[in-house]
């Protein structure tokens, strides 16, 4: 018997052909994957694939290290 409330999984926004490239200098893109407190949003919420989530986290951490993004937001 099929599950009546089964929700279809969203596709990764970085896997499409015309998808944006993850770059630590693209602050506007990276801010979309941070919570209002400055924490990285998990992939189960953003539907980013595991590989791209690792790249995204690394880019966010690089941007924080050089001062483009804050570590925390008060």
PQR file of N, CA, C, O and H, with PARSE charges and radii, in Angstrom:
ATOM      1  N   UNK A   1       0.838  -1.181   0.000 -0.4000 1.5000
ATOM      2  CA  UNK A   1       0.000   0.000   0.000 -0.0000 2.0000
ATOM      3  C   UNK A   1       0.889   1.254   0.000  0.5500 1.7000
ATOM      4  O   UNK A   1       1.848   1.351   0.766 -0.5500 1.4000
ATOM      5  N   UNK A   2       0.557   2.186  -0.854 -0.4000 1.5000
ATOM      6  CA  UNK A   2       1.341   3.413  -0.974 -0.0000 2.0000
ATOM      7  C   UNK A   2       1.084   4.338   0.213  0.5500 1.7000
ATOM      8  O   UNK A   2       0.001   4.346   0.799 -0.5500 1.4000
ATOM      9  H   UNK A   2      -0.222   2.107  -1.476  0.4000 1.0000
ATOM     10  N   UNK A   3       2.092   5.100   0.543 -0.4000 1.5000
ATOM     11  CA  UNK A   3       1.936   6.068   1.630 -0.0000 2.0000
ATOM     12  C   UNK A   3       1.108   7.254   1.135  0.5500 1.7000
ATOM     13  O   UNK A   3       1.460   7.865   0.126 -0.5500 1.4000
ATOM     14  H   UNK A   3       2.972   5.093   0.067  0.4000 1.0000
ATOM     15  N   UNK A   4       0.031   7.587   1.814 -0.4000 1.5000
ATOM     16  CA  UNK A   4      -0.821   8.669   1.319 -0.0000 2.0000
ATOM     17  C   UNK A   4      -0.221  10.067   1.492  0.5500 1.7000
ATOM     18  O   UNK A   4      -0.590  10.987   0.761 -0.5500 1.4000
ATOM     19  H   UNK A   4      -0.256   7.091   2.634  0.4000 1.0000
ATOM     20  N   UNK A   5       0.694  10.239   2.443 -0.4000 1.5000
ATOM     21  CA  UNK A   5       1.243  11.569   2.698 -0.0000 2.0000
ATOM     22  C   UNK A   5       2.700  11.691   2.263  0.5500 1.7000
ATOM     23  O   UNK A   5       3.422  12.562   2.747 -0.5500 1.4000
ATOM     24  H   UNK A   5       0.993   9.492   3.036  0.4000 1.0000
ATOM     25  N   UNK A   6       3.131  10.828   1.360 -0.4000 1.5000
ATOM     26  CA  UNK A   6       4.512  10.853   0.884 -0.0000 2.0000
ATOM     27  C   UNK A   6       4.734  12.108   0.043  0.5500 1.7000
ATOM     28  O   UNK A   6       4.047  12.327  -0.955 -0.5500 1.4000
ATOM     29  H   UNK A   6       2.545  10.120   0.967  0.4000 1.0000
ATOM     30  N   UNK A   7       5.704  12.934   0.457 -0.4000 1.5000
ATOM     31  CA  UNK A   7       6.024  14.146  -0.271 -0.0000 2.0000
ATOM     32  C   UNK A   7       7.212  13.907  -1.185  0.5500 1.7000
ATOM     33  O   UNK A   7       8.201  13.305  -0.767 -0.5500 1.4000
ATOM     34  H   UNK A   7       6.262  12.756   1.267  0.4000 1.0000
ATOM     35  N   UNK A   8       7.132  14.359  -2.401 -0.4000 1.5000
ATOM     36  CA  UNK A   8       8.220  14.177  -3.348 -0.0000 2.0000
ATOM     37  C   UNK A   8       9.395  15.073  -2.956  0.5500 1.7000
ATOM     38  O   UNK A   8       9.209  16.240  -2.613 -0.5500 1.4000
ATOM     39  H   UNK A   8       6.328  14.848  -2.741  0.4000 1.0000
ATOM     40  N   UNK A   9      10.594  14.520  -3.011 -0.4000 1.5000
ATOM     41  CA  UNK A   9      11.797  15.260  -2.618 -0.0000 2.0000
ATOM     42  C   UNK A   9      12.120  16.314  -3.668  0.5500 1.7000
ATOM     43  O   UNK A   9      12.066  16.048  -4.869 -0.5500 1.4000
ATOM     44  H   UNK A   9      10.745  13.572  -3.290  0.4000 1.0000
ATOM     45  N   UNK A  10      12.455  17.512  -3.201 -0.4000 1.5000
ATOM     46  CA  UNK A  10      12.860  18.574  -4.112 -0.0000 2.0000
ATOM     47  C   UNK A  10      14.236  18.238  -4.688  0.5500 1.7000
ATOM     48  O   UNK A  10      15.015  17.516  -4.065 -0.5500 1.4000
ATOM     49  H   UNK A  10      12.498  17.728  -2.226  0.4000 1.0000
ATOM     50  N   UNK A  11      14.527  18.757  -5.860 -0.4000 1.5000
ATOM     51  CA  UNK A  11      15.829  18.506  -6.474 -0.0000 2.0000
ATOM     52  C   UNK A  11      16.839  19.546  -5.992  0.5500 1.7000
ATOM     53  O   UNK A  11      16.477  20.630  -5.534 -0.5500 1.4000
ATOM     54  H   UNK A  11      13.895  19.344  -6.366  0.4000 1.0000
ATOM     55  N   UNK A  12      18.080  19.191  -6.105 -0.4000 1.5000
ATOM     56  CA  UNK A  12      19.164  20.062  -5.660 -0.0000 2.0000
ATOM     57  C   UNK A  12      19.225  21.308  -6.552  0.5500 1.7000
ATOM     58  O   UNK A  12      19.242  21.184  -7.776 -0.5500 1.4000
ATOM     59  H   UNK A  12      18.374  18.310  -6.477  0.4000 1.0000
ATOM     60  N   UNK A  13      19.259  22.502  -5.959 -0.4000 1.5000
ATOM     61  CA  UNK A  13      19.308  23.721  -6.765 -0.0000 2.0000
ATOM     62  C   UNK A  13      20.651  23.934  -7.477  0.5500 1.7000
ATOM     63  O   UNK A  13      20.746  24.790  -8.356 -0.5500 1.4000
ATOM     64  H   UNK A  13      19.246  22.603  -4.964  0.4000 1.0000
ATOM     65  N   UNK A  14      21.672  23.181  -7.116 -0.4000 1.5000
ATOM     66  CA  UNK A  14      22.985  23.328  -7.745 -0.0000 2.0000
ATOM     67  C   UNK A  14      23.280  22.240  -8.776  0.5500 1.7000
ATOM     68  O   UNK A  14      24.365  22.227  -9.357 -0.5500 1.4000
ATOM     69  H   UNK A  14      21.594  22.486  -6.401  0.4000 1.0000
ATOM     70  N   UNK A  15      22.333  21.326  -9.014 -0.4000 1.5000
ATOM     71  CA  UNK A  15      22.563  20.228  -9.946 -0.0000 2.0000
ATOM     72  C   UNK A  15      21.999  20.488 -11.339  0.5500 1.7000
ATOM     73  O   UNK A  15      22.278  19.721 -12.260 -0.5500 1.4000
ATOM     74  H   UNK A  15      21.452  21.337  -8.542  0.4000 1.0000
ATOM     75  N   UNK A  16      21.226  21.532 -11.515 -0.4000 1.5000
ATOM     76  CA  UNK A  16      20.634  21.830 -12.820 -0.0000 2.0000
ATOM     77  C   UNK A  16      21.704  22.349 -13.779  0.5500 1.7000
ATOM     78  O   UNK A  16      22.814  22.691 -13.369 -0.5500 1.4000
ATOM     79  H   UNK A  16      21.000  22.155 -10.766  0.4000 1.0000
ATOM     80  N   UNK A  17      21.346  22.400 -15.070 -0.4000 1.5000
ATOM     81  CA  UNK A  17      22.305  22.863 -16.070 -0.0000 2.0000
ATOM     82  C   UNK A  17      22.689  24.323 -15.876  0.5500 1.7000
ATOM     83  O   UNK A  17      23.867  24.673 -15.944 -0.5500 1.4000
ATOM     84  H   UNK A  17      20.445  22.122 -15.403  0.4000 1.0000
ATOM     85  N   UNK A  18      21.698  25.171 -15.634 -0.4000 1.5000
ATOM     86  CA  UNK A  18      21.963  26.603 -15.482 -0.0000 2.0000
ATOM     87  C   UNK A  18      22.077  27.001 -14.010  0.5500 1.7000
ATOM     88  O   UNK A  18      21.739  28.122 -13.630 -0.5500 1.4000
ATOM     89  H   UNK A  18      20.741  24.886 -15.579  0.4000 1.0000
ATOM     90  N   UNK A  19      22.554  26.071 -13.196 -0.4000 1.5000
ATOM     91  CA  UNK A  19      22.666  26.302 -11.752 -0.0000 2.0000
ATOM     92  C   UNK A  19      23.820  27.253 -11.447  0.5500 1.7000
ATOM     93  O   UNK A  19      24.811  27.281 -12.177 -0.5500 1.4000
ATOM     94  H   UNK A  19      22.829  25.161 -13.505  0.4000 1.0000
ATOM     95  N   UNK A  20      23.697  28.027 -10.377 -0.4000 1.5000
ATOM     96  CA  UNK A  20      24.806  28.913  -9.999 -0.0000 2.0000
ATOM     97  C   UNK A  20      25.995  28.116  -9.464  0.5500 1.7000
ATOM     98  O   UNK A  20      25.835  27.034  -8.898 -0.5500 1.4000
ATOM     99  H   UNK A  20      22.892  28.004  -9.784  0.4000 1.0000
ATOM    100  N   UNK A  21      27.169  28.666  -9.654 -0.4000 1.5000
ATOM    101  CA  UNK A  21      28.396  28.037  -9.164 -0.0000 2.0000
ATOM    102  C   UNK A  21      28.610  28.481  -7.717  0.5500 1.7000
ATOM    103  O   UNK A  21      28.446  29.658  -7.395 -0.5500 1.4000
ATOM    104  H   UNK A  21      27.299  29.544 -10.114  0.4000 1.0000
ATOM    105  N   UNK A  22      28.973  27.546  -6.855 -0.4000 1.5000
ATOM    106  CA  UNK A  22      29.229  27.871  -5.451 -0.0000 2.0000
ATOM    107  C   UNK A  22      30.607  28.518  -5.359  0.5500 1.7000
ATOM    108  O   UNK A  22      31.623  27.894  -5.666 -0.5500 1.4000
ATOM    109  H   UNK A  22      29.106  26.590  -7.117  0.4000 1.0000
ATOM    110  N   UNK A  23      30.625  29.782  -4.928 -0.4000 1.5000
ATOM    111  CA  UNK A  23      31.869  30.534  -4.820 -0.0000 2.0000
ATOM    112  C   UNK A  23      31.859  31.306  -3.507  0.5500 1.7000
ATOM    113  O   UNK A  23      30.849  31.914  -3.153 -0.5500 1.4000
ATOM    114  H   UNK A  23      29.800  30.289  -4.678  0.4000 1.0000
ATOM    115  N   UNK A  24      32.964  31.287  -2.789 -0.4000 1.5000
ATOM    116  CA  UNK A  24      33.014  31.947  -1.488 -0.0000 2.0000
ATOM    117  C   UNK A  24      32.878  33.460  -1.596  0.5500 1.7000
ATOM    118  O   UNK A  24      32.558  34.117  -0.606 -0.5500 1.4000
ATOM    119  H   UNK A  24      33.785  30.793  -3.076  0.4000 1.0000
ATOM    120  N   UNK A  25      33.116  34.032  -2.785 -0.4000 1.5000
ATOM    121  CA  UNK A  25      33.000  35.477  -2.969 -0.0000 2.0000
ATOM    122  C   UNK A  25      31.569  35.919  -3.273  0.5500 1.7000
ATOM    123  O   UNK A  25      31.265  37.110  -3.221 -0.5500 1.4000
ATOM    124  H   UNK A  25      33.376  33.499  -3.589  0.4000 1.0000
ATOM    125  N   UNK A  26      30.688  34.964  -3.592 -0.4000 1.5000
ATOM    126  CA  UNK A  26      29.291  35.272  -3.908 -0.0000 2.0000
ATOM    127  C   UNK A  26      28.479  35.297  -2.609  0.5500 1.7000
ATOM    128  O   UNK A  26      27.794  34.332  -2.270 -0.5500 1.4000
ATOM    129  H   UNK A  26      30.935  33.995  -3.635  0.4000 1.0000
ATOM    130  N   UNK A  27      28.568  36.407  -1.901 -0.4000 1.5000
ATOM    131  CA  UNK A  27      27.962  36.526  -0.574 -0.0000 2.0000
ATOM    132  C   UNK A  27      26.439  36.456  -0.649  0.5500 1.7000
ATOM    133  O   UNK A  27      25.804  35.878   0.233 -0.5500 1.4000
ATOM    134  H   UNK A  27      29.124  37.192  -2.176  0.4000 1.0000
ATOM    135  N   UNK A  28      25.854  37.032  -1.677 -0.4000 1.5000
ATOM    136  CA  UNK A  28      24.395  37.034  -1.811 -0.0000 2.0000
ATOM    137  C   UNK A  28      23.847  35.611  -1.925  0.5500 1.7000
ATOM    138  O   UNK A  28      22.811  35.300  -1.338 -0.5500 1.4000
ATOM    139  H   UNK A  28      26.370  37.502  -2.394  0.4000 1.0000
ATOM    140  N   UNK A  29      24.523  34.757  -2.666 -0.4000 1.5000
ATOM    141  CA  UNK A  29      24.104  33.358  -2.795 -0.0000 2.0000
ATOM    142  C   UNK A  29      24.270  32.627  -1.465  0.5500 1.7000
ATOM    143  O   UNK A  29      23.380  31.888  -1.045 -0.5500 1.4000
ATOM    144  H   UNK A  29      25.365  35.010  -3.144  0.4000 1.0000
ATOM    145  N   UNK A  30      25.395  32.830  -0.812 -0.4000 1.5000
ATOM    146  CA  UNK A  30      25.676  32.129   0.441 -0.0000 2.0000
ATOM    147  C   UNK A  30      24.729  32.537   1.562  0.5500 1.7000
ATOM    148  O   UNK A  30      24.387  31.709   2.406 -0.5500 1.4000
ATOM    149  H   UNK A  30      26.118  33.430  -1.154  0.4000 1.0000
ATOM    150  N   UNK A  31      24.301  33.789   1.587 -0.4000 1.5000
ATOM    151  CA  UNK A  31      23.397  34.250   2.641 -0.0000 2.0000
ATOM    152  C   UNK A  31      22.043  33.554   2.568  0.5500 1.7000
ATOM    153  O   UNK A  31      21.334  33.481   3.572 -0.5500 1.4000
ATOM    154  H   UNK A  31      24.578  34.462   0.902  0.4000 1.0000
ATOM    155  N   UNK A  32      21.679  33.048   1.408 -0.4000 1.5000
ATOM    156  CA  UNK A  32      20.426  32.312   1.276 -0.0000 2.0000
ATOM    157  C   UNK A  32      20.452  30.969   1.981  0.5500 1.7000
ATOM    158  O   UNK A  32      19.400  30.369   2.204 -0.5500 1.4000
ATOM    159  H   UNK A  32      22.255  33.108   0.592  0.4000 1.0000
ATOM    160  N   UNK A  33      21.628  30.488   2.334 -0.4000 1.5000
ATOM    161  CA  UNK A  33      21.779  29.195   3.004 -0.0000 2.0000
ATOM    162  C   UNK A  33      22.223  29.354   4.454  0.5500 1.7000
ATOM    163  O   UNK A  33      22.709  28.406   5.072 -0.5500 1.4000
ATOM    164  H   UNK A  33      22.483  30.975   2.153  0.4000 1.0000
ATOM    165  N   UNK A  34      22.053  30.551   4.986 -0.4000 1.5000
ATOM    166  CA  UNK A  34      22.320  30.820   6.395 -0.0000 2.0000
ATOM    167  C   UNK A  34      21.010  31.176   7.085  0.5500 1.7000
ATOM    168  O   UNK A  34      20.133  31.798   6.486 -0.5500 1.4000
ATOM    169  H   UNK A  34      21.659  31.321   4.484  0.4000 1.0000
ATOM    170  N   UNK A  35      20.884  30.776   8.349 -0.4000 1.5000
ATOM    171  CA  UNK A  35      19.701  31.154   9.122 -0.0000 2.0000
ATOM    172  C   UNK A  35      19.816  32.624   9.523  0.5500 1.7000
ATOM    173  O   UNK A  35      20.843  33.260   9.285 -0.5500 1.4000
ATOM    174  H   UNK A  35      21.597  30.271   8.835  0.4000 1.0000
ATOM    175  N   UNK A  36      18.766  33.153  10.126 -0.4000 1.5000
ATOM    176  CA  UNK A  36      18.816  34.552  10.551 -0.0000 2.0000
ATOM    177  C   UNK A  36      19.819  34.773  11.680  0.5500 1.7000
ATOM    178  O   UNK A  36      20.209  35.908  11.951 -0.5500 1.4000
ATOM    179  H   UNK A  36      17.932  32.637  10.319  0.4000 1.0000
ATOM    180  N   UNK A  37      20.235  33.698  12.335 -0.4000 1.5000
ATOM    181  CA  UNK A  37      21.263  33.783  13.375 -0.0000 2.0000
ATOM    182  C   UNK A  37      22.670  33.558  12.815  0.5500 1.7000
ATOM    183  O   UNK A  37      23.646  33.669  13.558 -0.5500 1.4000
ATOM    184  H   UNK A  37      19.918  32.775  12.115  0.4000 1.0000
ATOM    185  N   UNK A  38      22.794  33.246  11.524 -0.4000 1.5000
ATOM    186  CA  UNK A  38      24.099  33.069  10.906 -0.0000 2.0000
ATOM    187  C   UNK A  38      24.583  31.638  10.829  0.5500 1.7000
ATOM    188  O   UNK A  38      25.729  31.396  10.451 -0.5500 1.4000
ATOM    189  H   UNK A  38      22.002  33.156  10.921  0.4000 1.0000
ATOM    190  N   UNK A  39      23.730  30.677  11.182 -0.4000 1.5000
ATOM    191  CA  UNK A  39      24.126  29.266  11.135 -0.0000 2.0000
ATOM    192  C   UNK A  39      23.800  28.679   9.763  0.5500 1.7000
ATOM    193  O   UNK A  39      22.875  29.136   9.092 -0.5500 1.4000
ATOM    194  H   UNK A  39      22.799  30.874  11.489  0.4000 1.0000
ATOM    195  N   UNK A  40      24.556  27.672   9.353 -0.4000 1.5000
ATOM    196  CA  UNK A  40      24.334  27.010   8.070 -0.0000 2.0000
ATOM    197  C   UNK A  40      23.074  26.154   8.167  0.5500 1.7000
ATOM    198  O   UNK A  40      22.935  25.343   9.083 -0.5500 1.4000
ATOM    199  H   UNK A  40      25.308  27.300   9.898  0.4000 1.0000
ATOM    200  N   UNK A  41      22.159  26.340   7.215 -0.4000 1.5000
ATOM    201  CA  UNK A  41      20.894  25.604   7.212 -0.0000 2.0000
ATOM    202  C   UNK A  41      21.159  24.188   6.709  0.5500 1.7000
ATOM    203  O   UNK A  41      21.870  24.030   5.716 -0.5500 1.4000
ATOM    204  H   UNK A  41      22.272  26.999   6.471  0.4000 1.0000
ATOM    205  N   UNK A  42      20.611  23.142   7.359 -0.4000 1.5000
ATOM    206  CA  UNK A  42      20.869  21.765   6.943 -0.0000 2.0000
ATOM    207  C   UNK A  42      20.282  21.435   5.570  0.5500 1.7000
ATOM    208  O   UNK A  42      19.322  22.060   5.121 -0.5500 1.4000
ATOM    209  H   UNK A  42      20.034  23.272   8.166  0.4000 1.0000
ATOM    210  N   UNK A  43      20.878  20.443   4.920 -0.4000 1.5000
ATOM    211  CA  UNK A  43      20.479  20.092   3.557 -0.0000 2.0000
ATOM    212  C   UNK A  43      19.087  19.486   3.485  0.5500 1.7000
ATOM    213  O   UNK A  43      18.450  19.553   2.434 -0.5500 1.4000
ATOM    214  H   UNK A  43      21.658  19.935   5.285  0.4000 1.0000
ATOM    215  N   UNK A  44      18.595  18.899   4.568 -0.4000 1.5000
ATOM    216  CA  UNK A  44      17.242  18.340   4.514 -0.0000 2.0000
ATOM    217  C   UNK A  44      16.189  19.432   4.417  0.5500 1.7000
ATOM    218  O   UNK A  44      15.059  19.169   4.005 -0.5500 1.4000
ATOM    219  H   UNK A  44      19.112  18.845   5.422  0.4000 1.0000
ATOM    220  N   UNK A  45      16.543  20.643   4.789 -0.4000 1.5000
ATOM    221  CA  UNK A  45      15.621  21.772   4.662 -0.0000 2.0000
ATOM    222  C   UNK A  45      15.800  22.465   3.312  0.5500 1.7000
ATOM    223  O   UNK A  45      14.817  22.841   2.674 -0.5500 1.4000
ATOM    224  H   UNK A  45      17.461  20.857   5.124  0.4000 1.0000
ATOM    225  N   UNK A  46      17.043  22.634   2.876 -0.4000 1.5000
ATOM    226  CA  UNK A  46      17.307  23.347   1.625 -0.0000 2.0000
ATOM    227  C   UNK A  46      17.282  22.440   0.402  0.5500 1.7000
ATOM    228  O   UNK A  46      17.283  22.938  -0.724 -0.5500 1.4000
ATOM    229  H   UNK A  46      17.841  22.328   3.394  0.4000 1.0000
ATOM    230  N   UNK A  47      17.260  21.126   0.592 -0.4000 1.5000
ATOM    231  CA  UNK A  47      17.245  20.121  -0.483 -0.0000 2.0000
ATOM    232  C   UNK A  47      18.513  20.149  -1.330  0.5500 1.7000
ATOM    233  O   UNK A  47      18.476  19.787  -2.506 -0.5500 1.4000
ATOM    234  H   UNK A  47      17.259  20.722   1.506  0.4000 1.0000
ATOM    235  N   UNK A  48      19.619  20.568  -0.756 -0.4000 1.5000
ATOM    236  CA  UNK A  48      20.907  20.546  -1.449 -0.0000 2.0000
ATOM    237  C   UNK A  48      21.496  19.148  -1.299  0.5500 1.7000
ATOM    238  O   UNK A  48      21.399  18.544  -0.230 -0.5500 1.4000
ATOM    239  H   UNK A  48      19.650  20.861   0.199  0.4000 1.0000
ATOM    240  N   UNK A  49      22.111  18.627  -2.372 -0.4000 1.5000
ATOM    241  CA  UNK A  49      22.702  17.291  -2.315 -0.0000 2.0000
ATOM    242  C   UNK A  49      23.881  17.280  -1.338  0.5500 1.7000
ATOM    243  O   UNK A  49      24.406  18.332  -0.974 -0.5500 1.4000
ATOM    244  H   UNK A  49      22.190  19.118  -3.240  0.4000 1.0000
ATOM    245  N   UNK A  50      24.283  16.094  -0.924 -0.4000 1.5000
ATOM    246  CA  UNK A  50      25.348  15.953   0.069 -0.0000 2.0000
ATOM    247  C   UNK A  50      26.665  16.552  -0.428  0.5500 1.7000
ATOM    248  O   UNK A  50      27.357  17.253   0.311 -0.5500 1.4000
ATOM    249  H   UNK A  50      23.857  15.239  -1.220  0.4000 1.0000
ATOM    250  N   UNK A  51      26.999  16.270  -1.674 -0.4000 1.5000
ATOM    251  CA  UNK A  51      28.244  16.782  -2.245 -0.0000 2.0000
ATOM    252  C   UNK A  51      28.238  18.312  -2.302  0.5500 1.7000
ATOM    253  O   UNK A  51      29.216  18.960  -1.931 -0.5500 1.4000
ATOM    254  H   UNK A  51      26.437  15.700  -2.274  0.4000 1.0000
ATOM    255  N   UNK A  52      27.134  18.872  -2.768 -0.4000 1.5000
ATOM    256  CA  UNK A  52      27.035  20.324  -2.881 -0.0000 2.0000
ATOM    257  C   UNK A  52      26.918  20.991  -1.513  0.5500 1.7000
ATOM    258  O   UNK A  52      27.350  22.131  -1.348 -0.5500 1.4000
ATOM    259  H   UNK A  52      26.340  18.346  -3.070  0.4000 1.0000
ATOM    260  N   UNK A  53      26.337  20.294  -0.525 -0.4000 1.5000
ATOM    261  CA  UNK A  53      26.253  20.836   0.835 -0.0000 2.0000
ATOM    262  C   UNK A  53      27.652  20.985   1.431  0.5500 1.7000
ATOM    263  O   UNK A  53      27.933  21.965   2.121 -0.5500 1.4000
ATOM    264  H   UNK A  53      25.987  19.367  -0.660  0.4000 1.0000
ATOM    265  N   UNK A  54      28.527  20.014   1.166 -0.4000 1.5000
ATOM    266  CA  UNK A  54      29.911  20.111   1.640 -0.0000 2.0000
ATOM    267  C   UNK A  54      30.622  21.295   0.992  0.5500 1.7000
ATOM    268  O   UNK A  54      31.334  22.042   1.663 -0.5500 1.4000
ATOM    269  H   UNK A  54      28.298  19.218   0.606  0.4000 1.0000
ATOM    270  N   UNK A  55      30.426  21.464  -0.330 -0.4000 1.5000
ATOM    271  CA  UNK A  55      31.031  22.597  -1.036 -0.0000 2.0000
ATOM    272  C   UNK A  55      30.494  23.922  -0.496  0.5500 1.7000
ATOM    273  O   UNK A  55      31.240  24.884  -0.314 -0.5500 1.4000
ATOM    274  H   UNK A  55      29.848  20.857  -0.876  0.4000 1.0000
ATOM    275  N   UNK A  56      29.191  23.949  -0.246 -0.4000 1.5000
ATOM    276  CA  UNK A  56      28.541  25.150   0.270 -0.0000 2.0000
ATOM    277  C   UNK A  56      29.069  25.505   1.658  0.5500 1.7000
ATOM    278  O   UNK A  56      29.361  26.669   1.934 -0.5500 1.4000
ATOM    279  H   UNK A  56      28.585  23.168  -0.393  0.4000 1.0000
ATOM    280  N   UNK A  57      29.193  24.509   2.527 -0.4000 1.5000
ATOM    281  CA  UNK A  57      29.708  24.738   3.880 -0.0000 2.0000
ATOM    282  C   UNK A  57      31.147  25.240   3.831  0.5500 1.7000
ATOM    283  O   UNK A  57      31.521  26.135   4.588 -0.5500 1.4000
ATOM    284  H   UNK A  57      28.956  23.563   2.302  0.4000 1.0000
ATOM    285  N   UNK A  58      31.951  24.665   2.942 -0.4000 1.5000
ATOM    286  CA  UNK A  58      33.347  25.095   2.815 -0.0000 2.0000
ATOM    287  C   UNK A  58      33.421  26.539   2.318  0.5500 1.7000
ATOM    288  O   UNK A  58      34.245  27.320   2.793 -0.5500 1.4000
ATOM    289  H   UNK A  58      31.647  23.937   2.327  0.4000 1.0000
ATOM    290  N   UNK A  59      32.557  26.892   1.361 -0.4000 1.5000
ATOM    291  CA  UNK A  59      32.540  28.259   0.835 -0.0000 2.0000
ATOM    292  C   UNK A  59      32.090  29.252   1.907  0.5500 1.7000
ATOM    293  O   UNK A  59      32.645  30.346   2.008 -0.5500 1.4000
ATOM    294  H   UNK A  59      31.887  26.258   0.975  0.4000 1.0000
ATOM    295  N   UNK A  60      31.090  28.879   2.704 -0.4000 1.5000
ATOM    296  CA  UNK A  60      30.615  29.752   3.782 -0.0000 2.0000
ATOM    297  C   UNK A  60      31.717  29.950   4.818  0.5500 1.7000
ATOM    298  O   UNK A  60      31.925  31.064   5.298 -0.5500 1.4000
ATOM    299  H   UNK A  60      30.639  27.990   2.622  0.4000 1.0000
ATOM    300  N   UNK A  61      32.420  28.880   5.162 -0.4000 1.5000
ATOM    301  CA  UNK A  61      33.497  28.978   6.152 -0.0000 2.0000
ATOM    302  C   UNK A  61      34.656  29.831   5.634  0.5500 1.7000
ATOM    303  O   UNK A  61      35.268  30.577   6.398 -0.5500 1.4000
ATOM    304  H   UNK A  61      32.251  27.974   4.772  0.4000 1.0000
ATOM    305  N   UNK A  62      34.956  29.721   4.343 -0.4000 1.5000
ATOM    306  CA  UNK A  62      36.006  30.566   3.753 -0.0000 2.0000
ATOM    307  C   UNK A  62      35.596  32.033   3.784  0.5500 1.7000
ATOM    308  O   UNK A  62      36.394  32.905   4.129 -0.5500 1.4000
ATOM    309  H   UNK A  62      34.458  29.115   3.722  0.4000 1.0000
ATOM    310  N   UNK A  63      34.336  32.297   3.419 -0.4000 1.5000
ATOM    311  CA  UNK A  63      33.846  33.678   3.412 -0.0000 2.0000
ATOM    312  C   UNK A  63      33.849  34.262   4.822  0.5500 1.7000
ATOM    313  O   UNK A  63      34.131  35.447   5.001 -0.5500 1.4000
ATOM    314  H   UNK A  63      33.688  31.589   3.139  0.4000 1.0000
ATOM    315  N   UNK A  64      33.541  33.448   5.812 -0.4000 1.5000
ATOM    316  CA  UNK A  64      33.595  33.907   7.204 -0.0000 2.0000
ATOM    317  C   UNK A  64      35.035  34.216   7.607  0.5500 1.7000
ATOM    318  O   UNK A  64      35.300  35.218   8.271 -0.5500 1.4000
ATOM    319  H   UNK A  64      33.313  32.485   5.666  0.4000 1.0000
ATOM    320  N   UNK A  65      35.956  33.353   7.204 -0.4000 1.5000
ATOM    321  CA  UNK A  65      37.362  33.498   7.596 -0.0000 2.0000
ATOM    322  C   UNK A  65      37.967  34.800   7.075  0.5500 1.7000
ATOM    323  O   UNK A  65      38.738  35.449   7.782 -0.5500 1.4000
ATOM    324  H   UNK A  65      35.741  32.539   6.664  0.4000 1.0000
ATOM    325  N   UNK A  66      37.626  35.188   5.847 -0.4000 1.5000
ATOM    326  CA  UNK A  66      38.202  36.417   5.289 -0.0000 2.0000
ATOM    327  C   UNK A  66      37.338  37.646   5.557  0.5500 1.7000
ATOM    328  O   UNK A  66      37.673  38.747   5.121 -0.5500 1.4000
ATOM    329  H   UNK A  66      37.000  34.661   5.273  0.4000 1.0000
ATOM    330  N   UNK A  67      36.223  37.462   6.276 -0.4000 1.5000
ATOM    331  CA  UNK A  67      35.439  38.610   6.716 -0.0000 2.0000
ATOM    332  C   UNK A  67      34.295  39.025   5.822  0.5500 1.7000
ATOM    333  O   UNK A  67      33.727  40.098   6.024 -0.5500 1.4000
ATOM    334  H   UNK A  67      35.951  36.567   6.630  0.4000 1.0000
ATOM    335  N   UNK A  68      33.932  38.215   4.839 -0.4000 1.5000
ATOM    336  CA  UNK A  68      32.802  38.565   3.976 -0.0000 2.0000
ATOM    337  C   UNK A  68      31.462  38.256   4.634  0.5500 1.7000
ATOM    338  O   UNK A  68      30.465  38.927   4.368 -0.5500 1.4000
ATOM    339  H   UNK A  68      34.394  37.343   4.675  0.4000 1.0000
ATOM    340  N   UNK A  69      31.441  37.239   5.493 -0.4000 1.5000
ATOM    341  CA  UNK A  69      30.231  36.856   6.227 -0.0000 2.0000
ATOM    342  C   UNK A  69      30.534  36.872   7.721  0.5500 1.7000
ATOM    343  O   UNK A  69      31.659  36.591   8.131 -0.5500 1.4000
ATOM    344  H   UNK A  69      32.252  36.694   5.709  0.4000 1.0000
ATOM    345  N   UNK A  70      29.531  37.202   8.534 -0.4000 1.5000
ATOM    346  CA  UNK A  70      29.752  37.158   9.986 -0.0000 2.0000
ATOM    347  C   UNK A  70      29.678  35.727  10.506  0.5500 1.7000
ATOM    348  O   UNK A  70      29.019  34.875   9.910 -0.5500 1.4000
ATOM    349  H   UNK A  70      28.616  37.431   8.201  0.4000 1.0000
ATOM    350  N   UNK A  71      30.351  35.471  11.613 -0.4000 1.5000
ATOM    351  CA  UNK A  71      30.256  34.157  12.249 -0.0000 2.0000
ATOM    352  C   UNK A  71      28.911  33.996  12.932  0.5500 1.7000
ATOM    353  O   UNK A  71      28.268  32.954  12.805 -0.5500 1.4000
ATOM    354  H   UNK A  71      30.886  36.163  12.098  0.4000 1.0000
ATOM    355  N   UNK A  72      28.479  35.023  13.658 -0.4000 1.5000
ATOM    356  CA  UNK A  72      27.166  35.007  14.310 -0.0000 2.0000
ATOM    357  C   UNK A  72      26.490  36.355  14.088  0.5500 1.7000
ATOM    358  O   UNK A  72      27.149  37.367  13.848 -0.5500 1.4000
ATOM    359  H   UNK A  72      29.001  35.870  13.761  0.4000 1.0000
ATOM    360  N   UNK A  73      25.166  36.348  14.174 -0.4000 1.5000
ATOM    361  CA  UNK A  73      24.392  37.584  14.052 -0.0000 2.0000
ATOM    362  C   UNK A  73      23.628  37.756  15.351  0.5500 1.7000
ATOM    363  O   UNK A  73      22.909  36.850  15.775 -0.5500 1.4000
ATOM    364  H   UNK A  73      24.631  35.526  14.369  0.4000 1.0000
ATOM    365  N   UNK A  74      23.774  38.895  15.976 -0.4000 1.5000
ATOM    366  CA  UNK A  74      23.076  39.129  17.250 -0.0000 2.0000
ATOM    367  C   UNK A  74      21.753  39.799  17.020  0.5500 1.7000
ATOM    368  O   UNK A  74      21.026  40.075  17.975 -0.5500 1.4000
ATOM    369  H   UNK A  74      24.357  39.630  15.631  0.4000 1.0000
TER
END
